[in-house]
Amino acid sequence: MINSLAKRRLEKGEVVIGTFVKFASANLVEMIGLAGFDFIIIDTEHANFTHGEVEDLIRAAQLVGMSAIVRTSDAGEATILHALDSGASGVQVPSLSSAAEAATVIRRAKYHPLGERGWAPGCRAGDYAYTPAKTYIEQANRDTLIAVHVENARMAGDIDALCALDQLDVAFIGTGDLSQSLGHPGEPDHPDVAKVVDEVVAACARAGKHYGVVASSPEGLKAWVGRGARYIAWQSDMVMYKNALKAAMDKVAPFRVGRGEV
């Protein structure tokens, strides 16, 4: 019970567009999928979700044919298991500092012979054991997407080793945290940050490894795709909702009769 749409399209070199999800709303996830997004990234690092809420969001994404990646809160074995056993299409793991740590993530996310993921065939991802164990293992190892963040100077400095990891699908560049790591907090466009980003992009190109980014404007999206980015997180549900509310209020506010605006 794993939707591998995003991973399959990436493997073909196609651009996949997703968004971060910070609200525990299955209805909103369905709307995101119906709007045409390829995947969501359920943000358990910065938003508050229960395990049950994460599973419901994954289920909602699957209902509309959309992949559901979970950005984990950490790289812990249980954290990764909870996400994948719930049927997530993959995990996106932040706050790593080396390729060796990323290799550990892969071992925890893949079954033998690719890793040593904890065995639970009766989980939702395994169709509650209705799917034969061997078939499920093969599907999970083939279809699970693994992304890790490149968001500090140490990980950026180990980028060649990171790109050499065969089972890693995406190196996700986090310019916000990277700017802080490089001594320029809140300045993702600082020349020092741009230089490191260029190095990461070049390393991914040399290794034939996909990299991901956040895009917040059509111009930014066009630029990243032109540079070879294929895994794009377009804003978040919160940002899009906020922007839509603001745009609506800008239209209706002049008609607030009795407040002196009309």
Secondary structure, DSSP 8 states (H G I E B T S, - for coil): ----HHHHHHHTT--EEEEEE-S--HHHHHHHHHTT-SEEEEETTTS---HHHHHHHHHHHHHTT-EEEEE-SS--HHHHHHHHHTT-SEEEE-S--SHHHHHHHHHHHS-TTT------TTSGGGGGGTS-HHHHHHHHHHH-EEEEEE-SHHHHHTHHHHHT-TT--EEEE-HHHHHHHTT-TT-TTSHHHHHHHHHHHHHHHHHT-EEEEEE-SHHHHHHHHHTT--EEEEEEHHHHHHHHHHHHHHHHGGG-TTTT--
